[in-house]
């Protein structure tokens, strides 16, 4: 959710809003599976050779990562000199709409980024090639990745995506704004109350500059999912069939943001709709931005970079953060399967993943390569994002995440702006979400 100066990368991980963008995908994809079939089928693997000739399209949504991607592709080109890879960057706001259209017409990119909220939809409709054959051949080793991320990209017992990276959530702090406000930096061992009070005081002291202490927003991954987990709640029941929004804990997690906005610590929901929290931060008008590890890319090379330090999320009843990760998938209908799988395999290699980490693009998913990420911004304490894995909770998803993400987008603003009591909104959201989950098969 990067930045005004890097808006092209804003959706690096707006996983939930990505699902919203794909709201029509269930209808468009249903009934138009490729000949590869749905989950559990396929999995053939033909190793490409140096003589393999093909031109591939690799679709991604984050311009900030293109430099690191092209560095990976140079290494790939050395192994496969006759395979050309064209990187297709589509802004996140339209990435999923474009993908659903391509999925409906069986013209998907050969290799492309996939996120958790949309994965099951594409896997269930036979749009993705399993990695089964590559795993059996030893070309891909799932044990080198987090089991949580492998599970995220497994459908009906078959894995389709290879984890590319992972992210957790922290608080990006602008030290310069704290200095301008005449306030000391808070303790990293902080609580909800500490965050609320600090945000409100910062806003009061920075009012003349039009700056705020903190910010809410409508991205669950970086805001209200985290506080729901910190309150001891959850978004979906363990069986994946029931909403948990109408529980006391989940309501407390939502109330956190209503209170933050009401106190003046945060811009209003309307202001945040016009200018997102990441944009407030990169324009120097926000002291504390609760955002993902991917935001590192948006700060690279900017004047703001030297003034930033990362804090762990404040603790509620428990400490928690959302964890998610993007994967690389191959289109089941690709006309260049061997070449496409070769690219998927190369991008999954320790060499490629290490390069991603060294360049600070993301936190690579491959075990043993993550430490390099922290060194790309040595004074910011990026280690916070790695330490957060110990208390991380998986991003809430279902087969048709888009359906209930839309409900969140439509209903939660009235809770956050104070126009409707949180418990009333939560109850309505839970009822509608239950109905949406009930339609999943």
Secondary structure, DSSP 8 states (H G I E B T S, - for coil): ---STTGGGGGGG-HHHHHHHTTTHHHHHTT---TT-STT---------TT--EEEEEEES-GGGHHHHHHHHHHHHHH-TTEEEEEEE--HHHHHHHHHHHHHTT---SEEEE-HHHHHHHHHTT-B--SHHHHHTTS--GGGS-HHHHHHTEETTEE--EE-EEB-EEEEEEHHHHHHTT-----SS-BHHHHHHHHHHHHHHTGGGT-BS----S-TTTTHHHHHHHTT--SB-TTSSSB-TTSHHHHHHHHHHHHHHHTTSS--HHHHHHS-HHHHHHTT-BSEEEEEGGGHHHHTTSGGGGGEEEE---BSSS--EEEB--EEEEBTT-S-HHHHHHHHHHHTSHHHHHHHHHTTSSEESSTT-THHHHHTTTTS-THHHHHGGGGEEE----TTHHHHHHHHHHHHHHHHTTSS-HHHHHHHHHHHHHHHHHT--
